[in-house]
Amino acid sequence: MDLDAYFRRIHHPQTPGTRPPPTLATLQMMVNGHVHTIPFENLDVLLGRGVSLDPDAVDQKLIHDRRGGYCFEQNTLMLRVLLALGFDARPISARVRIGRPADYTPARTHVFIRVEIRGQTWFADVGVGGLSPTSILRFNLDEEQLTPHETRRVIRAPDANGLPRYMHQALLGPVGGQTWDDVCEFTLEEMPAIDREVGNWYTSAHPQSHFRNRLIVARAGPDGSRLTLLNNELTIRDGTGVGATTPIRSPEALLEVLAREFGIAFPPGTTFPLAPSGAIVGA
C-alpha cells in the first residue's frame, strides 16, 4: 500500500520514503490523526453502491478519494498499515452496544485492533462512529483512562453463562452528570477476513441493518469536541459534553455540511433521501 499517501491523509509530517518505528508513540499518533481526519460514514450504503473490503478499493476511497467509511473499512485499513510498519496486530470481533439496552444482543458486526507492545496489550478502534477513541486503550481492567476526548475503561462483564466477556465503556454526558455507557462488548476472539466479509455484507445490505436506515457521519474535532451528522441534524458537542444541534433543511445544505465539516465532496445534485422527519426514505 501507499504508506506515504496514508500519512499525508492523516496529516502526519512523515518524510516520504521513511517509516516510523512500531512504537507506542507511533500507534498513538496514528489513531489520533486517523479519527480526526478520516470521518466515519455510511453514505455509499445509502446510495446503493455497496461497500467493498478489497484493499485497493478501501485505499482508493479512504485515502485517495478523501472519503470515510465504517468499521470494516476503517479498522482493516489501520490494521494493514500497522502490519506494514511491523506491529504485532490482529483484528478482534465485537458487538456494538451504543444505545442498546442491557438485555439486547446485537450482531457481531464490529472489528477493532489488538496490538501487543513489549508485553502489554493495547486496543485501537478508529471505526466506532461518533465514539471512536482518540487514544489507544490499555487492556487493564477497571482502569479509568483519559483520552483527548472521553474517559474510557474496560471492564469484565461475564455473559449469562458466566463465560468471559469484556465491555469497552465511555464516560458520557455533561460534566457533573456523566455515566458509564457501553460502547462495545468482546471476548478477544479474532475476526478473520471471511467473518469480516460476512459482517460487512450484513451491515451494508441486510434490510434491518441500521446503516441502511439512517445517515451517519462523524469525526473527532479539536479540544475534545465531536461532530455527528445523523439524518438531517448536525450536532457539535464541546469538550464538556454539551451539544448544539442544527437542522439541515435541503439536499443542497446537506452537501455543504458534508464538505465543510467532514471534507467529503459529492457532485452537485447528489441526493440522500431524507424525509421531513429526518428518517431515511425507502429503507
C-alpha positions in Angstrom: 0.0 0.0 0.0 1.0 3.6 -0.4 2.1 4.4 3.1 3.2 7.9 2.1 -0.3 8.7 0.9 -1.8 7.4 4.1 0.4 9.6 6.3 -0.4 12.6 4.2 -4.1 11.7 4.6 -3.9 11.8 8.4 -1.7 14.9 8.3 1.4 13.3 9.8 4.6 15.0 8.6 6.4 11.8 7.7 9.3 12.2 5.3 8.4 10.5 2.1 10.0 7.0 1.9 10.7 6.8 5.6 8.7 4.7 8.1 8.0 5.4 11.8 9.1 2.7 14.2 6.5 0.3 15.6 6.3 2.0 19.0 3.6 3.1 21.4 4.2 6.7 20.3 3.7 5.8 16.6 0.5 3.9 17.4 -0.9 6.8 19.4 -0.1 9.3 16.7 -1.8 7.2 14.0 -5.0 6.6 16.0 -5.4 10.3 16.9 -4.6 11.5 13.4 -6.9 9.0 11.8 -10.1 9.8 13.7 -9.6 13.5 13.3 -9.2 13.3 9.5 -10.9 10.3 8.1 -14.6 10.5 9.0 -16.9 7.6 9.9 -19.7 7.4 7.3 -22.2 5.1 5.6 -23.0 7.2 2.6 -22.3 4.6 -0.1 -24.7 2.2 1.6 -27.5 4.8 1.2 -26.5 5.5 -2.4 -26.8 1.8 -3.2 -23.1 1.5 -4.1 -22.3 -1.2 -1.6 -19.1 -1.4 0.4 -16.0 -3.3 -0.8 -13.3 -4.6 1.5 -10.8 -5.2 -1.3 -7.6 -3.4 -0.1 -7.3 -1.4 -3.3 -10.9 -0.2 -3.1 -10.5 0.8 0.6 -7.3 2.7 -0.2 -8.9 4.5 -3.1 -11.9 5.5 -1.2 -10.5 6.5 2.2 -7.0 7.7 1.2 -7.1 8.9 -2.4 -10.7 10.0 -2.7 -10.7 11.5 0.8 -13.9 9.8 1.8 -14.7 8.0 5.0 -16.2 4.6 5.9 -17.4 2.4 8.7 -15.6 -0.1 10.9 -14.8 -2.8 8.4 -13.1 -0.2 6.1 -11.6 2.0 8.8 -10.1 -0.7 11.0 -8.9 -3.0 8.3 -7.1 -0.1 6.7 -5.5 0.7 10.1 -4.6 -3.0 10.5 -2.9 -3.2 7.2 -0.9 0.0 8.0 0.2 -1.4 11.4 1.3 -4.7 9.9 3.2 -2.9 7.2 5.1 -1.0 9.9 5.9 -4.1 11.8 3.4 -4.0 14.6 2.1 -7.2 16.3 -1.6 -6.5 15.4 -4.7 -8.6 14.9 -8.4 -8.0 14.3 -10.8 -8.6 17.2 -14.6 -9.1 16.7 -17.1 -7.2 18.8 -20.7 -6.3 19.2 -21.5 -2.5 19.2 -23.7 -1.7 22.3 -24.1 2.1 21.8 -27.7 3.0 22.7 -28.6 -0.7 23.2 -30.5 -2.0 26.3 -28.5 -4.4 28.5 -30.8 -7.4 27.6 -30.4 -6.9 23.8 -27.8 -8.9 21.9 -26.6 -7.0 18.8 -25.0 -8.8 15.9 -21.2 -9.3 16.0 -20.6 -6.8 13.2 -17.8 -4.7 14.6 -14.0 -5.2 14.4 -11.2 -3.4 16.2 -7.5 -4.0 16.6 -5.4 -5.6 19.3 -1.8 -4.6 19.4 1.0 -6.1 21.6 3.9 -3.8 22.5 6.5 -5.0 25.0 4.2 -7.5 26.7 1.3 -5.0 27.1 -2.0 -5.4 25.2 -3.4 -2.2 23.6 -6.6 -1.6 21.7 -7.1 0.7 18.7 -10.5 1.4 17.3 -10.9 4.1 14.6 -14.3 2.9 13.4 -16.9 3.0 16.1 -18.8 6.1 14.8 -19.2 9.1 17.0 -17.4 7.4 19.8 -14.2 6.3 18.1 -11.5 6.7 20.8 -8.9 9.3 20.0 -6.3 7.4 22.0 -5.2 3.8 22.3 -6.5 1.9 25.3 -4.6 -0.4 27.6 -6.2 -3.7 28.4 -6.1 -3.1 32.1 -9.4 -4.0 33.6 -11.3 -1.2 35.5 -8.6 1.4 34.9 -10.0 4.8 34.0 -8.1 6.0 31.0 -8.0 9.7 30.0 -8.1 10.5 26.3 -8.2 13.8 24.4 -12.0 13.2 24.4 -14.0 11.0 26.7 -12.6 9.0 29.6 -12.6 5.2 28.9 -12.4 1.9 30.7 -12.6 -1.8 30.0 -14.5 -4.0 32.5 -15.1 -7.6 32.9 -18.8 -8.5 32.1 -19.4 -12.2 32.0 -22.3 -13.4 29.9 -25.4 -15.2 31.3 -23.5 -18.4 31.3 -20.5 -17.0 33.1 -18.3 -17.1 30.1 -15.5 -14.5 29.8 -16.7 -11.2 28.2 -15.4 -7.6 28.3 -17.1 -4.2 27.9 -15.5 -1.1 26.5 -17.2 1.9 28.2 -17.0 5.6 27.8 -17.9 8.3 30.4 -20.6 10.3 28.6 -22.8 13.3 29.3 -22.2 16.8 30.5 -19.7 17.4 33.3 -21.5 16.7 36.6 -24.0 14.3 35.2 -21.8 11.7 33.4 -22.5 8.0 33.3 -20.5 5.0 32.1 -22.1 3.9 28.8 -21.3 0.7 26.9 -19.5 1.2 23.6 -18.9 -2.4 22.6 -18.5 -5.9 24.0 -15.9 -8.5 23.0 -14.3 -11.8 24.1 -10.9 -11.3 22.5 -11.9 -13.7 19.7 -10.2 -12.8 16.4 -12.2 -11.9 13.4 -10.6 -13.4 10.2 -11.2 -12.0 6.8 -14.1 -14.3 6.0 -16.0 -13.2 9.1 -15.4 -9.6 8.2 -16.8 -10.2 4.8 -20.0 -11.7 6.2 -20.3 -8.9 8.8 -19.7 -6.3 6.1 -22.4 -7.9 3.9 -25.0 -7.8 6.7 -24.1 -4.2 7.7 -24.3 -2.9 4.2 -27.0 -5.0 2.6 -29.4 -6.5 5.2 -32.7 -4.6 5.2 -32.7 -4.4 9.0 -29.2 -3.0 9.3 -29.3 0.4 10.9 -26.8 1.6 8.3 -29.5 1.2 5.6 -32.0 3.1 7.7 -30.2 6.3 8.7 -27.5 8.6 7.5 -24.5 8.7 9.9 -21.3 10.8 9.5 -18.9 11.6 12.4 -15.4 12.7 13.3 -13.5 13.9 16.2 -12.9 17.6 16.5 -10.4 19.8 18.3 -10.3 20.4 22.1 -12.4 17.4 22.9 -15.3 18.3 20.5 -17.2 15.8 18.3 -19.2 16.4 15.2 -22.1 14.0 14.3 -24.4 14.1 11.4 -27.5 11.9 12.0 -30.0 12.1 9.1 -30.8 15.8 8.8 -29.3 17.0 12.1 -25.8 18.2 12.7 -24.7 18.0 16.4 -21.5 19.5 17.7 -20.5 18.6 21.3 -17.8 20.5 23.0 -15.2 19.1 25.4 -17.6 19.3 28.3 -20.1 17.0 26.6 -22.6 19.8 25.9 -24.1 19.7 22.4 -25.8 22.0 20.0 -27.9 20.7 17.1 -28.6 22.4 13.8 -31.3 21.1 11.4 -30.4 20.6 7.7 -33.3 21.6 5.6 -32.3 20.7 2.0 -30.2 18.3 -0.1 -28.0 21.2 -1.1 -27.4 22.2 2.5 -26.5 18.6 3.3 -23.8 18.5 0.6 -22.5 21.8 2.0 -22.3 20.4 5.5 -20.5 17.2 4.3 -17.9 19.3 2.5 -17.4 21.9 5.2 -17.5 19.9 8.3 -16.3 16.5 7.1 -14.3 17.1 4.0 -16.5 14.8 1.9 -17.3 16.2 -1.5 -20.1 14.9 -3.8 -21.1 16.2 -7.2 -23.8 18.9 -7.2 -27.2 17.2 -7.4 -26.3 14.2 -5.3 -29.2 13.5 -3.0 -29.7 11.3 0.0 -33.4 10.6 0.5 -34.3 12.4 3.8 -37.9 12.6 4.9 -39.0 15.8 6.7 -38.7 14.0 10.0 -35.1 13.2 9.2 -35.7 9.5 8.6 -34.3 7.8 5.6 -36.9 7.1 2.9 -37.2 3.7 1.3 -35.2 1.8 3.9 
